[in-house]
Amino acid sequence: MKKREFIKYSSLLAGAMITGNTVSCINESMKKSNRINKRVSSLKLKYKPYELQLKHVFTLASGSRTTTPVVLTEMEYDGIKGYGEASMPPYLGESHETVLKFLSRVNMEQFNDPFLMEDILLYIDNISPGNYAAKASVDIALHDLVGKLVGKPWFRLWGLDPAKTPDTSFTIGIDTPEVVKQKVAEAEPYKVLKVKLGLGNDKEMIETIRTVSDKPICVDVNQGWKDKNYALEMSHWLKDKNIIFIEQPMPKNQVDDIAWLTQNSPLPVIADEAVQTIGDVLNLKGIYSGINIKLMKCGGMNAAYKMAQMAKAMDMKVMIGCMTETSCAISAAAQLSPLAHWADLDGNLLISNDCYDGIIISDGKITLNERPGIGIIEIKK
């Protein structure tokens, strides 16, 4: 299937999922859009760099860091503001400089109807290739704005059941046994742990946690295993340790090895670095058991929704993940969470300087609120 046909199919699939409630919301949106057009306002975009401070040194197979650069966006229309965010962990190849450069090229004032979302986001996507975190910051702000204009949260506009949100995992980075135990203690409110592996101390990490907790664990290897036989051996060992799945066990270019592992592993194998945009999903059938969708990788909520629907149509598992982010991007991703089998939306819990109030975790479960848009309010500091 060609990419153009694939995108067309995914759009039709997304449309087929519209419920009566969604149609009602869309009709209301159309009415509001008509009233808005009569005012002939234009969209305005603002943005600023920000630095997230991590509570702990964050270590995975590719390196360590104590901060994450982000860019916060604000889209305004007729006095209503929508908020967005670009988060740039090192492996994405984006930075404050690249995101600010991209956003400086965005001319939102040419648009006077925020409800023409597909047209607006197509314009954003065509500005330049790549720059997915930068594009996500505009996409999220636009979704937040439109939701506020309609007066509904996005999970309602998509017709999703908030009772179907999954538990979120809490991430434990690679560290010494003493610090790992401390992190597990901090994760007491959460029912699922996500553990980073891939630096040669895999069994020590899991065994350390098992001395203090019997909670289910999902592991993220971040391409850290290079040998398929070792990966299979570890998958059987992990199965006996109450592990749920293995995320990106080997480098994404070892396609045949990963397909072999998926076929033989007693645990599901989930793609992370191997999947970025909607064009990648179709090629992963039979290679992975499921995909991890992140707004910063795919360009935002619009693309993420279509990816989730496509994966489910292909009988693949869906995971909604995140980078280190504020409650802005986390709450945006959470709007999709009723579509997911698993969620890893704890990026805001790992930082000490969140600047938004958004979704909450109640007894380990993602709990969506009824605030319009993506469900956040700005914290004034």
DAHUVEN-V301023 format. One record per residue. PSI is psi in whole degrees, -180 to 180 (* if undefined). Layout:
((PSI) (PSI))
//
This chain:
((128) (156) (-42) (-42) (-38) (-46) (-40) (-44) (-43) (-35) (-42) (-40) (-46) (-41) (-36) (-18) (-2) (134) (173) (-39) (-40) (-42) (-42) (-44) (-40) (-41) (-41) (-38) (-42) (-42) (-44) (-37) (-42) (-40) (-39) (-44) (-33) (-25) (-20) (51) (174) (157) (144) (136) (130) (157) (155) (147) (153) (153) (119) (134) (121) (144) (-32) (157) (131) (115) (131) (-172) (-25) (-5) (-175) (156) (160) (-9) (162) (127) (139) (163) (128) (133) (156) (122) (126) (141) (122) (40) (-5) (136) (136) (145) (145) (179) (142) (124) (135) (76) (154) (-39) (-15) (-21) (7) (161) (174) (-45) (-48) (-39) (-45) (-36) (-44) (-49) (-27) (-19) (-8) (125) (89) (-17) (-10) (-12) (131) (13) (99) (-15) (-10) (61) (-42) (-40) (-44) (-45) (-29) (-41) (-45) (-44) (-31) (-5) (-44) (156) (162) (-144) (41) (-35) (-41) (-44) (-37) (-35) (-33) (-45) (-47) (-45) (-39) (-44) (-43) (-44) (-51) (-41) (-39) (-37) (-36) (-29) (23) (147) (157) (-30) (-29) (-43) (-32) (-6) (33) (148) (115) (-19) (-14) (11) (142) (171) (149) (146) (160) (128) (133) (110) (165) (128) (-175) (158) (-39) (-45) (-38) (-44) (-38) (-43) (-38) (-39) (-40) (-24) (14) (-39) (-8) (144) (-17) (137) (145) (123) (130) (132) (179) (6) (17) (-10) (36) (-52) (-36) (-42) (-50) (-44) (-35) (-45) (-39) (-13) (-17) (-9) (142) (17) (151) (146) (138) (142) (143) (114) (-14) (45) (20) (-20) (136) (-22) (127) (-32) (-40) (-42) (-42) (-42) (-44) (-37) (-38) (-40) (-43) (-34) (-39) (-9) (18) (48) (141) (-49) (169) (125) (129) (67) (-35) (165) (140) (-22) (-7) (61) (-47) (-40) (-41) (-41) (-41) (-44) (-45) (-40) (-31) (-14) (141) (-7) (148) (146) (121) (134) (135) (-78) (-22) (-11) (130) (-60) (176) (-29) (-15) (-23) (-47) (-36) (-8) (-7) (127) (-12) (-40) (160) (-24) (-179) (149) (114) (127) (133) (-37) (-24) (-38) (-13) (6) (-170) (-38) (-50) (-40) (-41) (-45) (-37) (-43) (-44) (-40) (-45) (-44) (-36) (-26) (8) (37) (150) (150) (130) (135) (117) (-172) (171) (-169) (115) (165) (179) (-12) (-63) (-34) (-44) (-34) (-48) (-35) (-25) (-27) (-12) (-27) (-15) (-12) (149) (-36) (157) (144) (77) (65) (10) (-35) (-22) (-13) (-1) (161) (-2) (49) (140) (14) (155) (125) (-138) (156) (162) (118) (115) (40) (-8) (138) (126) (112) (140) (175) (13) (142) (159) (-129) (2) (31) (160) (148) (136) (117) (128) (*))
//
